[in-house]
Amino acid sequence: MRETVLKWGSQRTTWLYVLLAYPVIDFVMRKILPIPVVVSSLWDKALLIILLLFTFVAFLGSNRVMPGIKHLFGAFFVLGIALTVTDMTNWQASFEGFRSVYQYIIAFLIGFYLLKSVEDLDKLLKALVIVGFITGLYGVAQVVLGVKTPEAWVQEGETITTRAFSFVTSPNVLGSYMALVVPVAVGLFVKASSLKERALWAIVTLTTLLALLLTGSRGAWFALAFGIFVCFFIWKKRVAGYLVLAGIIGVTALFFVPESVPMVGTVKNRIFTLFTSDYFDASSQGGRVNRWGKAYDQMRVEPLFGVGLGHYGGAVAARRFGTTYTDSYLFKSLAEYGLIGLIMLIGLIISMFRYSAKAILKLQHSPHFFPALGLFGGLIAVATHNLAENIFEVPFMTLYFWLFGGFLCALFADQTQTKRW
């Protein structure tokens, strides 16, 4: 038994699977098992340390060379350290703000050095999707059972009182999670060779898609739509054009659907409410538009370097200074980092996507193409959703984003080195 446990613990994949089960483990430790608060709040930090040790060993024994993104990574880390040490008056907030960002970005290094092959990626994607399926199914069950959504997530004047939120903080977080999982599940469905396997991934796809719809998260809906468009654009540009046309026709038809129609009417109400003067007025007075404007005003205090990490618009700033969430990681970063930091962050993400897209194109005639393409679409959706939500404030979502981005960049590095040698 002892030898089995040691063998299990000495494998990097074991700890990667534990990381992919993050939402379920965190929920069980915090809400179900009688575990001390200190342990339940520190387990993920311990997990990251273990994975970093495996990463360091893999780095020493690997000939994998990180592409040009390493320069952006280095510059972005230097900027974060500089912003932290230049405000020693509020050093606790600055340090906590630094940790809340960079602690999770290092998952990119974990993904880059711990992935062994594209076959490994397929196995990890299946784990991601299965955990996502469990999470989504829980959210669907909440709506079926009529579990009331906490008032903080119900817009004033709305008739919706049940939005799926599962055990991942909020409907918007669940929506973003499902937007990541759905394209991957579709990719696994397309890749499947047996009828039994296709049936499994079809059930997973439909369940997670239903969970996404039941969150009522418009940002996640739009983000997924954009992610799917990008997937089709990479696969077949002509089909992407048809998809845009079908989307326009679908939205037009949706306008004429009665709101009494189950689910479809709810989707219509959520989408078209965005374009009413009442919504804009309410958003301008105390909603997203108002918060984005305040974040912009904070940036104007110090345009180049912002007001400091952990000082505005997120969880740390809410605890330390009583500021409200910006409901946009983009505007939060604009206020805290300033223009230079925001440009560097966007450049880092775009660079990661560029290398990922190149890696996926190299797989075009491989059976691994569609799962990898689905992952890319999911990452695009998560990044897009951050325009309207603080998704990167949620530990497991930002970990997944950088981890899988690291996986795809690792594939690019391997392809480049194989071609060269």
Secondary structure as UniProt FT lines:
FT   HELIX           2..9
FT   HELIX           12..20
FT   HELIX           22..27
FT   HELIX           28..32
FT   HELIX           37..61
FT   HELIX           69..85
FT   TURN            89..90
FT   HELIX           91..105
FT   HELIX           107..114
FT   HELIX           118..144
FT   TURN            145..146
FT   HELIX           151..153
FT   TURN            156..157
FT   TURN            166..167
FT   HELIX           171..191
FT   HELIX           195..215
FT   HELIX           218..235
FT   HELIX           237..255
FT   TURN            259..260
FT   TURN            262..263
FT   HELIX           264..272
FT   HELIX           273..275
FT   HELIX           277..286
FT   HELIX           288..301
FT   TURN            303..305
FT   TURN            309..310
FT   HELIX           315..321
FT   HELIX           329..362
FT   TURN            363..365
FT   TURN            367..368
FT   HELIX           369..385
FT   TURN            386..388
FT   HELIX           391..393
FT   HELIX           395..420
//
